[in-house]
Amino acid sequence: MQDNGNTIAIQTVEEGEQLQSAAAGYVVLGFEFALVLILLGIAIYFFSSKRKKSVESPKYRMMEDDDDDESK
């Protein structure tokens, strides 16, 4: 049998497809890593004690104002 180069061409195409799928996998992995970091940042922001104090302080001010009004 005579080899006219078709086998080499098929192997090259398969290797190229493997490289493309590996590159796509790294892109997806990078996207997932970025998404995890963003969600972690949002969670840290929402559950920080500094933010909780700024959100809760108006409630306590209103309660203190009510106490002051009742004492008059």
A tleap script that builds the chain and sets N, CA, C and O, in Angstrom:
source leaprc.protein.ff14SB
mol = sequence {
  NMET GLN ASP ASN GLY ASN THR ILE ALA ILE
  GLN THR VAL GLU GLU GLY GLU GLN LEU GLN
  SER ALA ALA ALA GLY TYR VAL VAL LEU GLY
  PHE GLU PHE ALA LEU VAL LEU ILE LEU LEU
  GLY ILE ALA ILE TYR PHE PHE SER SER LYS
  ARG LYS LYS SER VAL GLU SER PRO LYS TYR
  ARG MET MET GLU ASP ASP ASP ASP ASP GLU
  SER CLYS
}
set mol.1.N position { 0.842 -1.187 0.000 }
set mol.1.CA position { 0.000 0.000 0.000 }
set mol.1.C position { 0.875 1.233 0.000 }
set mol.1.O position { 1.959 1.283 0.581 }
set mol.2.N position { 0.355 2.191 -0.664 }
set mol.2.CA position { 1.110 3.430 -0.796 }
set mol.2.C position { 0.460 4.507 0.075 }
set mol.2.O position { -0.751 4.716 0.011 }
set mol.3.N position { 1.259 5.180 0.878 }
set mol.3.CA position { 0.763 6.256 1.739 }
set mol.3.C position { 0.940 7.578 1.009 }
set mol.3.O position { 2.059 7.976 0.687 }
set mol.4.N position { -0.151 8.241 0.755 }
set mol.4.CA position { -0.063 9.494 0.012 }
set mol.4.C position { -0.215 10.730 0.907 }
set mol.4.O position { -0.412 11.830 0.392 }
set mol.5.N position { -0.131 10.582 2.178 }
set mol.5.CA position { -0.169 11.723 3.087 }
set mol.5.C position { -1.513 11.956 3.740 }
set mol.5.O position { -1.635 12.858 4.569 }
set mol.6.N position { -2.526 11.179 3.401 }
set mol.6.CA position { -3.846 11.370 4.010 }
set mol.6.C position { -3.821 11.078 5.502 }
set mol.6.O position { -4.511 11.747 6.270 }
set mol.7.N position { -3.051 10.107 5.918 }
set mol.7.CA position { -2.970 9.756 7.332 }
set mol.7.C position { -2.376 10.901 8.135 }
set mol.7.O position { -2.841 11.199 9.235 }
set mol.8.N position { -1.373 11.527 7.601 }
set mol.8.CA position { -0.737 12.653 8.294 }
set mol.8.C position { -1.702 13.825 8.386 }
set mol.8.O position { -1.754 14.499 9.414 }
set mol.9.N position { -2.460 14.076 7.340 }
set mol.9.CA position { -3.416 15.182 7.344 }
set mol.9.C position { -4.510 14.946 8.370 }
set mol.9.O position { -4.923 15.880 9.057 }
set mol.10.N position { -4.985 13.718 8.484 }
set mol.10.CA position { -6.027 13.398 9.460 }
set mol.10.C position { -5.491 13.579 10.869 }
set mol.10.O position { -6.185 14.120 11.730 }
set mol.11.N position { -4.268 13.135 11.118 }
set mol.11.CA position { -3.683 13.300 12.444 }
set mol.11.C position { -3.509 14.776 12.782 }
set mol.11.O position { -3.739 15.172 13.925 }
set mol.12.N position { -3.115 15.584 11.828 }
set mol.12.CA position { -2.924 17.011 12.076 }
set mol.12.C position { -4.245 17.687 12.414 }
set mol.12.O position { -4.290 18.531 13.309 }
set mol.13.N position { -5.314 17.336 11.721 }
set mol.13.CA position { -6.632 17.908 12.005 }
set mol.13.C position { -7.087 17.505 13.396 }
set mol.13.O position { -7.602 18.340 14.140 }
set mol.14.N position { -6.908 16.252 13.760 }
set mol.14.CA position { -7.313 15.795 15.089 }
set mol.14.C position { -6.516 16.507 16.178 }
set mol.14.O position { -7.077 16.876 17.210 }
set mol.15.N position { -5.228 16.703 15.963 }
set mol.15.CA position { -4.413 17.414 16.951 }
set mol.15.C position { -4.858 18.869 17.059 }
set mol.15.O position { -4.884 19.427 18.156 }
set mol.16.N position { -5.206 19.482 15.941 }
set mol.16.CA position { -5.687 20.862 15.967 }
set mol.16.C position { -6.995 20.988 16.718 }
set mol.16.O position { -7.199 21.947 17.463 }
set mol.17.N position { -7.891 20.018 16.525 }
set mol.17.CA position { -9.163 20.037 17.251 }
set mol.17.C position { -8.936 19.849 18.744 }
set mol.17.O position { -9.632 20.456 19.558 }
set mol.18.N position { -7.976 19.021 19.107 }
set mol.18.CA position { -7.673 18.820 20.522 }
set mol.18.C position { -7.124 20.099 21.138 }
set mol.18.O position { -7.463 20.443 22.270 }
set mol.19.N position { -6.278 20.800 20.396 }
set mol.19.CA position { -5.736 22.058 20.910 }
set mol.19.C position { -6.831 23.100 21.065 }
set mol.19.O position { -6.829 23.862 22.032 }
set mol.20.N position { -7.772 23.143 20.120 }
set mol.20.CA position { -8.872 24.097 20.220 }
set mol.20.C position { -9.765 23.772 21.403 }
set mol.20.O position { -10.200 24.676 22.116 }
set mol.21.N position { -10.044 22.495 21.620 }
set mol.21.CA position { -10.894 22.128 22.748 }
set mol.21.C position { -10.175 22.388 24.072 }
set mol.21.O position { -10.814 22.752 25.059 }
set mol.22.N position { -8.860 22.207 24.100 }
set mol.22.CA position { -8.105 22.508 25.320 }
set mol.22.C position { -8.117 24.008 25.587 }
set mol.22.O position { -8.262 24.433 26.733 }
set mol.23.N position { -7.965 24.808 24.544 }
set mol.23.CA position { -7.994 26.261 24.712 }
set mol.23.C position { -9.374 26.712 25.172 }
set mol.23.O position { -9.488 27.590 26.027 }
set mol.24.N position { -10.416 26.120 24.612 }
set mol.24.CA position { -11.778 26.460 25.030 }
set mol.24.C position { -11.995 26.076 26.491 }
set mol.24.O position { -12.676 26.787 27.231 }
set mol.25.N position { -11.421 24.962 26.900 }
set mol.25.CA position { -11.533 24.545 28.299 }
set mol.25.C position { -10.874 25.536 29.238 }
set mol.25.O position { -11.403 25.829 30.311 }
set mol.26.N position { -9.710 26.057 28.835 }
set mol.26.CA position { -9.039 27.053 29.671 }
set mol.26.C position { -9.824 28.358 29.723 }
set mol.26.O position { -9.843 29.027 30.756 }
set mol.27.N position { -10.467 28.724 28.627 }
set mol.27.CA position { -11.290 29.940 28.615 }
set mol.27.C position { -12.471 29.773 29.567 }
set mol.27.O position { -12.780 30.676 30.345 }
set mol.28.N position { -13.121 28.628 29.502 }
set mol.28.CA position { -14.258 28.363 30.387 }
set mol.28.C position { -13.797 28.320 31.839 }
set mol.28.O position { -14.474 28.853 32.718 }
set mol.29.N position { -12.665 27.698 32.097 }
set mol.29.CA position { -12.133 27.635 33.457 }
set mol.29.C position { -11.816 29.035 33.981 }
set mol.29.O position { -12.102 29.345 35.138 }
set mol.30.N position { -11.233 29.870 33.146 }
set mol.30.CA position { -10.951 31.245 33.549 }
set mol.30.C position { -12.222 32.023 33.835 }
set mol.30.O position { -12.281 32.797 34.790 }
set mol.31.N position { -13.245 31.817 33.003 }
set mol.31.CA position { -14.528 32.483 33.222 }
set mol.31.C position { -15.151 32.035 34.539 }
set mol.31.O position { -15.661 32.861 35.294 }
set mol.32.N position { -15.114 30.748 34.817 }
set mol.32.CA position { -15.667 30.236 36.074 }
set mol.32.C position { -14.899 30.786 37.272 }
set mol.32.O position { -15.503 31.132 38.287 }
set mol.33.N position { -13.588 30.869 37.164 }
set mol.33.CA position { -12.772 31.410 38.249 }
set mol.33.C position { -13.122 32.880 38.494 }
set mol.33.O position { -13.239 33.308 39.643 }
set mol.34.N position { -13.288 33.648 37.422 }
set mol.34.CA position { -13.664 35.056 37.558 }
set mol.34.C position { -15.047 35.180 38.183 }
set mol.34.O position { -15.271 36.057 39.017 }
set mol.35.N position { -15.966 34.322 37.794 }
set mol.35.CA position { -17.315 34.354 38.346 }
set mol.35.C position { -17.306 34.051 39.842 }
set mol.35.O position { -18.020 34.695 40.610 }
set mol.36.N position { -16.509 33.084 40.253 }
set mol.36.CA position { -16.398 32.751 41.680 }
set mol.36.C position { -15.833 33.938 42.456 }
set mol.36.O position { -16.313 34.251 43.545 }
set mol.37.N position { -14.818 34.597 41.902 }
set mol.37.CA position { -14.242 35.760 42.579 }
set mol.37.C position { -15.250 36.896 42.698 }
set mol.37.O position { -15.315 37.560 43.733 }
set mol.38.N position { -16.028 37.122 41.658 }
set mol.38.CA position { -17.040 38.175 41.697 }
set mol.38.C position { -18.098 37.859 42.748 }
set mol.38.O position { -18.466 38.729 43.537 }
set mol.39.N position { -18.583 36.632 42.766 }
set mol.39.CA position { -19.595 36.252 43.752 }
set mol.39.C position { -19.043 36.307 45.172 }
set mol.39.O position { -19.756 36.688 46.100 }
set mol.40.N position { -17.798 35.938 45.344 }
set mol.40.CA position { -17.166 36.028 46.658 }
set mol.40.C position { -17.062 37.486 47.096 }
set mol.40.O position { -17.313 37.803 48.259 }
set mol.41.N position { -16.698 38.366 46.182 }
set mol.41.CA position { -16.631 39.793 46.490 }
set mol.41.C position { -17.982 40.359 46.875 }
set mol.41.O position { -18.077 41.161 47.803 }
set mol.42.N position { -19.034 39.950 46.169 }
set mol.42.CA position { -20.390 40.413 46.498 }
set mol.42.C position { -20.794 39.921 47.882 }
set mol.42.O position { -21.367 40.677 48.667 }
set mol.43.N position { -20.501 38.664 48.185 }
set mol.43.CA position { -20.854 38.115 49.500 }
set mol.43.C position { -20.113 38.845 50.612 }
set mol.43.O position { -20.699 39.161 51.647 }
set mol.44.N position { -18.840 39.111 50.406 }
set mol.44.CA position { -18.065 39.833 51.420 }
set mol.44.C position { -18.629 41.235 51.609 }
set mol.44.O position { -18.722 41.718 52.738 }
set mol.45.N position { -19.002 41.886 50.523 }
set mol.45.CA position { -19.558 43.240 50.614 }
set mol.45.C position { -20.874 43.238 51.394 }
set mol.45.O position { -21.072 44.082 52.268 }
set mol.46.N position { -21.767 42.306 51.092 }
set mol.46.CA position { -23.080 42.315 51.725 }
set mol.46.C position { -23.049 41.856 53.176 }
set mol.46.O position { -23.892 42.280 53.968 }
set mol.47.N position { -22.111 41.013 53.540 }
set mol.47.CA position { -22.081 40.503 54.904 }
set mol.47.C position { -21.024 41.176 55.775 }
set mol.47.O position { -20.724 40.686 56.863 }
set mol.48.N position { -20.458 42.286 55.317 }
set mol.48.CA position { -19.452 42.977 56.121 }
set mol.48.C position { -20.130 43.718 57.274 }
set mol.48.O position { -21.245 44.220 57.132 }
set mol.49.N position { -19.453 43.779 58.399 }
set mol.49.CA position { -20.031 44.435 59.571 }
set mol.49.C position { -20.127 45.941 59.371 }
set mol.49.O position { -21.013 46.583 59.936 }
set mol.50.N position { -19.240 46.505 58.585 }
set mol.50.CA position { -19.285 47.943 58.312 }
set mol.50.C position { -20.580 48.305 57.586 }
set mol.50.O position { -21.219 49.305 57.915 }
set mol.51.N position { -20.964 47.498 56.607 }
set mol.51.CA position { -22.194 47.764 55.868 }
set mol.51.C position { -23.406 47.538 56.767 }
set mol.51.O position { -24.385 48.279 56.680 }
set mol.52.N position { -23.351 46.534 57.622 }
set mol.52.CA position { -24.479 46.251 58.505 }
set mol.52.C position { -24.730 47.424 59.442 }
set mol.52.O position { -25.878 47.776 59.714 }
set mol.53.N position { -23.663 48.021 59.931 }
set mol.53.CA position { -23.824 49.177 60.809 }
set mol.53.C position { -24.476 50.335 60.073 }
set mol.53.O position { -25.335 51.014 60.634 }
set mol.54.N position { -24.082 50.572 58.824 }
set mol.54.CA position { -24.654 51.696 58.082 }
set mol.54.C position { -26.103 51.430 57.690 }
set mol.54.O position { -26.880 52.374 57.550 }
set mol.55.N position { -26.481 50.174 57.511 }
set mol.55.CA position { -27.861 49.842 57.166 }
set mol.55.C position { -28.746 49.888 58.406 }
set mol.55.O position { -29.893 50.326 58.320 }
set mol.56.N position { -28.252 49.457 59.534 }
set mol.56.CA position { -29.047 49.378 60.757 }
set mol.56.C position { -29.130 50.709 61.510 }
set mol.56.O position { -30.041 50.895 62.317 }
set mol.57.N position { -28.218 51.619 61.270 }
set mol.57.CA position { -28.192 52.850 62.064 }
set mol.57.C position { -29.452 53.705 61.921 }
set mol.57.O position { -29.871 54.269 62.931 }
set mol.58.N position { -30.093 53.852 60.759 }
set mol.58.CA position { -31.330 54.644 60.709 }
set mol.58.C position { -32.438 54.065 61.588 }
set mol.58.O position { -33.222 54.810 62.175 }
set mol.59.N position { -32.501 52.737 61.676 }
set mol.59.CA position { -33.526 52.116 62.514 }
set mol.59.C position { -33.330 52.521 63.971 }
set mol.59.O position { -34.291 52.860 64.662 }
set mol.60.N position { -32.095 52.486 64.430 }
set mol.60.CA position { -31.835 52.836 65.818 }
set mol.60.C position { -32.041 54.332 66.063 }
set mol.60.O position { -32.470 54.723 67.149 }
set mol.61.N position { -31.745 55.165 65.079 }
set mol.61.CA position { -31.999 56.602 65.226 }
set mol.61.C position { -33.491 56.874 65.349 }
set mol.61.O position { -33.902 57.701 66.162 }
set mol.62.N position { -34.308 56.187 64.550 }
set mol.62.CA position { -35.756 56.379 64.643 }
set mol.62.C position { -36.272 55.918 65.998 }
set mol.62.O position { -37.152 56.555 66.577 }
set mol.63.N position { -35.734 54.822 66.506 }
set mol.63.CA position { -36.170 54.338 67.814 }
set mol.63.C position { -35.772 55.321 68.909 }
set mol.63.O position { -36.534 55.537 69.851 }
set mol.64.N position { -34.591 55.916 68.798 }
set mol.64.CA position { -34.158 56.911 69.777 }
set mol.64.C position { -35.013 58.168 69.686 }
set mol.64.O position { -35.335 58.772 70.709 }
set mol.65.N position { -35.384 58.567 68.471 }
set mol.65.CA position { -36.247 59.734 68.308 }
set mol.65.C position { -37.617 59.480 68.917 }
set mol.65.O position { -38.196 60.390 69.511 }
set mol.66.N position { -38.152 58.272 68.788 }
set mol.66.CA position { -39.437 57.938 69.395 }
set mol.66.C position { -39.346 58.016 70.911 }
set mol.66.O position { -40.273 58.503 71.559 }
set mol.67.N position { -38.259 57.549 71.479 }
set mol.67.CA position { -38.077 57.623 72.926 }
set mol.67.C position { -38.009 59.074 73.381 }
set mol.67.O position { -38.557 59.416 74.428 }
set mol.68.N position { -37.352 59.922 72.620 }
set mol.68.CA position { -37.255 61.332 72.970 }
set mol.68.C position { -38.616 62.011 72.882 }
set mol.68.O position { -38.925 62.864 73.714 }
set mol.69.N position { -39.427 61.659 71.907 }
set mol.69.CA position { -40.758 62.256 71.754 }
set mol.69.C position { -41.679 61.830 72.885 }
set mol.69.O position { -42.485 62.639 73.346 }
set mol.70.N position { -41.590 60.607 73.343 }
set mol.70.CA position { -42.444 60.109 74.418 }
set mol.70.C position { -42.083 60.743 75.754 }
set mol.70.O position { -42.949 60.898 76.615 }
set mol.71.N position { -40.846 61.105 75.938 }
set mol.71.CA position { -40.435 61.664 77.221 }
set mol.71.C position { -40.837 63.128 77.350 }
set mol.71.O position { -40.785 63.671 78.453 }
set mol.72.N position { -41.230 63.778 76.280 }
set mol.72.CA position { -41.620 65.204 76.345 }
set mol.72.C position { -43.019 65.405 76.797 }
set mol.72.O position { -43.479 66.542 76.897 }
savepdb mol mol.pdb
quit
